[in-house]
């Protein structure tokens, strides 16, 4: 088990541990003034007990985005008096740490909750500690609080980001450009729709993958909140009851008032929009969390005390909340629709109810059974997903068509609860009080070109795969190697309105306009999807890649409208 393989790789943090160690270890730079200062800082840091230099700095909203944010960060070793300075206030960083259940590395994180801020205001802040090797010139950034009341604002979204360090499975250089893209649009905040960095696919080095992820997205997430949700790749062996310990240690998220389920799902409100962030791992049939395919077992470091994980083992967490999440969701949606000051309800979750990806995962009946009826009842306007590494937009859907699916193996009819489109006219303006629009935004930066979409060979219609059963691991013909099957059913995807066949990579930009004058008494959200053409394979025959690109161009724009609540 490599003790600390992350030290050998580049980082986007202002001062990485590698740089610190290089300066401290060689002395070759001692002739320069900057190196002398750096060495002095390191001596001071060591004297204070380890390297507490802040890194992986990121913001999330506090309980009220108009008045509170949380600053979170990590440090290579325990920080002494970790703190955020904002104006004259000094807010101690509350420490949280965990030891990775596979390689045993301890991760040190800190969280400073900043309350009492003014709405719509810009603040500068500093993050430091007594043993910060940058103490003389500590990290500083600015952020903006949310506006109060019915006010226009912009947010952005994608999922499946990964890291720019291609040593890791599913990481890719586009991940850095994707973070830059967020900054280029200057949103109030960003929604990161799960599958943050695929650490579970690099089980021997999970904390190192998270570190590269955190240092990459610090470029934007230190300047504006990045609000995440859990995906299947946040389910990690050895890290807690659902495998979420790494995610939960690194993020402080709005309180869901659900003891035992902190951080797994939450809501927050900006202006006249309620954002609801869900963990679909609790709902989906698909088994796609941590998995040991074999033939070798996965053997944790001896220091963890954890036993070997045998081939054919998967970490399957469907139903872990025992219905608590769905009950919370219903309470939250009902309260929102009783509140005249809320117009829009936008849901963020990783896995998909409406995806017709052919090479990706597809749709999942679990979400359709448990949550789509609630989305209908309480008029959820928009659902943002990741999971499939492509872009797809549904027509507004409400209700379900019965018995519209077929089992792949037998051809037998299966009730996939196919979402029913309330219109199939793609005129660019959709009234979401009549039906919910689903968007797949599943390729922030990860290395997987999955923008291939299903077609029913018999009729030429769009076709979606649907999981209606759990695809638990099964032995392959190789004997001692296990696999998990693809979705078991298909349906004609009459709900599918738009698919981007030119690239999976992209970012969606949402401009909320609460002024009803612009759309005949309706409030509106203008959505523009920008895509990074050229990143996907340029040669479909050989699969030769394009190259990561900073160029995001408009793919499509459309407008969602709904009547103002009051
Ligand atoms: Fe996923």
Boltz pocket constraint, residues with backbone or C-beta under 6 A from the ligand:
constraints:
  - pocket:
      binder: B
      contacts: [[A, 195], [A, 231], [A, 232], [A, 233], [A, 350], [A, 386], [A, 387], [A, 388]]
      max_distance: 6.0
